[in-house]
Amino acid sequence: MAIMELVTSYNVRVSQSNLTAATREVQLRLEFGSTVSIFFAPVRPSVWLSFPAPKVIEIWMTQDQFVDVHRILQTEDPVYCTALDLFGLQVGSVHTELDLSLGEPTGEGYRDASLEALVVRARQAAGSEG
């Protein structure tokens, strides 16, 4: 799991292979040592988010999302990654800094399904486990 973790470096690949449906891949290194592989394929598989090993995250997105992810990595600074599976709510995101100053969503807070709301809930859940 990565919650709004800073991207420290990345590399990009465009390839064709009979090993995978992915034609593009972005690999991220995050500030606390995780490696994130984002695969881009014509159709996103049903299992699109996985954590196959400690500090290893795999996210599948559709090919049309590659341009957006690559643009964020090239033009924004800092860039963050959030990848979590929290009680069945899954998020795989490359994004700029989130404003978490509103805290837990209420009537006037974040939209309950927003990335900010999920990050706040994930941090609270992680705090209650520790």
C-alpha positions in Angstrom: 0.0 0.0 0.0 1.2 3.5 -0.8 -0.6 6.5 0.5 0.3 9.8 -1.2 3.9 8.6 -1.4 6.4 10.8 -3.3 7.6 9.6 -6.7 11.4 9.8 -6.6 12.1 8.5 -10.1 10.4 6.8 -13.0 11.1 5.1 -16.3 8.8 4.5 -19.3 8.6 1.7 -21.8 6.7 1.3 -25.1 6.9 -2.3 -26.3 5.1 -5.1 -28.1 5.3 -8.7 -26.8 3.5 -12.0 -26.9 4.1 -12.3 -23.1 1.6 -9.6 -22.1 -1.2 -7.4 -23.4 0.5 -4.3 -22.1 2.1 -2.1 -24.8 3.3 0.6 -22.4 4.7 0.5 -18.9 5.6 3.1 -16.3 7.8 2.1 -13.4 7.9 4.3 -10.3 10.2 4.4 -7.3 8.6 5.8 -4.2 10.2 7.6 -1.3 9.8 4.7 1.2 11.3 2.1 -1.2 8.2 0.7 -3.0 8.3 0.0 -6.7 5.1 0.5 -8.7 4.6 -0.9 -12.2 1.8 0.6 -14.1 0.8 -1.5 -17.1 -1.3 0.0 -20.0 -3.3 -2.4 -22.1 -6.2 -2.1 -24.5 -8.6 -3.6 -21.9 -8.0 -3.4 -18.2 -8.1 -6.9 -16.6 -10.6 -7.6 -13.8 -7.7 -7.9 -11.3 -6.2 -4.5 -12.0 -4.5 -3.8 -8.6 -2.2 -6.1 -6.8 0.5 -6.2 -4.2 2.5 -9.4 -5.2 5.3 -8.8 -2.7 6.3 -6.4 0.1 7.0 -3.0 -1.5 5.8 -4.2 -4.9 2.7 -2.8 -6.4 1.1 -3.5 -9.8 -1.6 -1.3 -11.4 -3.2 -2.0 -14.7 -4.8 0.9 -16.6 -6.2 1.3 -20.2 -3.9 2.5 -23.0 -5.6 5.8 -23.3 -4.6 6.7 -19.7 -0.8 6.4 -20.5 -0.7 9.9 -22.0 -2.2 11.4 -18.9 0.1 9.6 -16.5 3.2 10.4 -18.5 2.2 14.1 -18.7 1.8 14.3 -15.0 5.2 12.7 -14.5 6.8 15.1 -17.0 5.2 18.4 -16.1 4.4 18.3 -12.3 6.7 18.5 -9.4 6.2 17.0 -6.9 4.3 13.9 -8.0 2.7 11.3 -5.7 1.4 7.8 -6.0 -1.5 6.3 -4.1 -2.3 2.6 -4.3 -4.5 1.0 -1.8 -7.2 -1.6 -1.3 -9.2 -0.5 1.8 -12.2 -2.6 2.6 -12.8 -3.4 -1.0 -12.3 0.3 -2.2 -9.4 0.2 -4.6 -7.4 3.1 -5.8 -4.4 3.3 -8.2 -3.4 6.9 -8.8 -0.6 9.1 -10.0 -1.3 12.6 -8.8 -0.2 16.0 -7.6 -0.3 16.8 -3.9 -3.7 16.4 -2.3 -5.2 19.0 0.1 -6.1 17.0 3.2 -6.7 20.0 5.4 -10.5 19.4 5.4 -10.1 16.1 7.3 -12.8 13.4 7.3 -15.5 14.1 4.8 -18.8 15.4 6.2 -21.7 17.3 4.6 -19.3 20.1 3.6 -16.1 18.0 3.3 -14.7 15.9 0.5 -17.0 13.8 -1.7 -17.1 10.5 0.0 -15.7 8.7 -3.0 -12.9 11.2 -3.7 -9.3 10.3 -3.6 -8.8 12.7 -0.7 -11.6 11.0 1.4 -10.1 7.6 0.7 -6.6 8.7 1.7 -8.0 10.2 5.0 -9.8 6.9 5.7 -6.7 4.8 4.9 -4.5 6.9 7.2 -7.1 6.6 10.0 -7.3 2.8 9.4 -3.5 2.5 9.4 -3.3 4.5 12.6 -5.8 2.3 14.4 -3.9 -0.8 13.4 -0.6 0.4 14.8 
